[in-house]
Amino acid sequence: MHADDVIKLYFKTIENINKAKGQAFNIGGGMENSLSLLELFDFLERELDLRLQYTKLSWRASDQKVFVANIEKARKLIEWEPKVDKIKGVRMMLDWLLDNFAFLA
């Protein structure tokens, strides 16, 4: 989830404080913005035209296979949902990194 969406979430919660107080919410990008690490690595390799070096380890019995936050409660109660989709968000992060850390360019 992109930082812009988190900030909008805080303000939306304040605007709807009477509905939000005492409630617990699952917050994330929702199913439409879910992205596995392998999908992210593949995207980064294509976007940056490089080959990442990583090691895939075997799945462990205690590992969670999939987790996606169900954000329906936040959608309904405080009328919030993320607006920055996963691809745009990663590109925005990459642009910020390249603008602020010259050695990465």
N, C-alpha and C positions, 0 to 999 in steps of 0.2 A: 504494500500500500504506500502510496506517495505521501510525502510530508504535507503537501497542499491539502490533501483530503483529511489528514489528521487535524490540521488547524481548523478546517471548515467544520469538522466534527465537534471540536471544542466549542466553537461559537454557536453551532446548531443546538448543542446540549444546553448552553446558557440560555438561549432563546426559549427553550422548552423545559426549563428547570423544574417546573411543577410536574411534568410528565416523567422526567428522567430521575428525579431524586429517589433514592432508595432502590433503584433498579440496577441490575447488572446486564451488560451488553457484550455480545461477541462482536468484535470489531476486526475487520480485515478487508480484503478486496472483493470477497464474494466469489462464487464459483466461476463467474465469467472472467475473473482476473487471476485464477489459480495458475501456478507455474511451478513445475518441479525444478530441482537444482539442475538436472540433466537438460531440461528444456532451456533454462537460463544459460547454461554453459554453451549450448548449441547456438543460441541467439547471439551471445557475446562473441563467439568465434566468427560467425558470419558478419556481424556488425563491425567488428574491429579488424577483420581479416587477419586473424591469428589463430594459433592452435594452443589451447589451454592444456596444461599438464596436470592431471589429477588421477587419483587412484580410486577405483570403485571397490568398496569393501562389501563383503557378504552381508545380506540382511540378517539382523539379529532378532530373536524372538520378542524382545522388548521394544523394538522399533515400531513406530506408528507408520503404517503404509501410506496413509493419506490423511491430511487435515486441511479442511477449508472452513473458515469461520462462517456460521450461518448469521447473516446480518439482517434478517427479516425484522427482528424486534426493533432495531435502530431505524430501519426504513419506515416502519409503521408508527412507532411511538414518537420519534423526534424528526421524522421526515428527512433522514440523512442516508446517503449512499455515496460510494466513491465515484468521482468523475474522471480521474486520470486512469486510463487503461494501462495494463501491464507493459505493453510495448512502448507507449509514449513515456511512461514513468521511468523505465530503464534508460531510454534515450535521453531524457531530461537529466537523469543522474550522471550519465556518461558525459554529457555536455558540460555539466557543472564541474565534474572532476577534471576534465581537460582544460577548462577555463581557469581553474584555481590551482592546478598542480602541473606546471609547465613540463616537469620531467616525465609526465605520462604521455605527452604528445609525441 
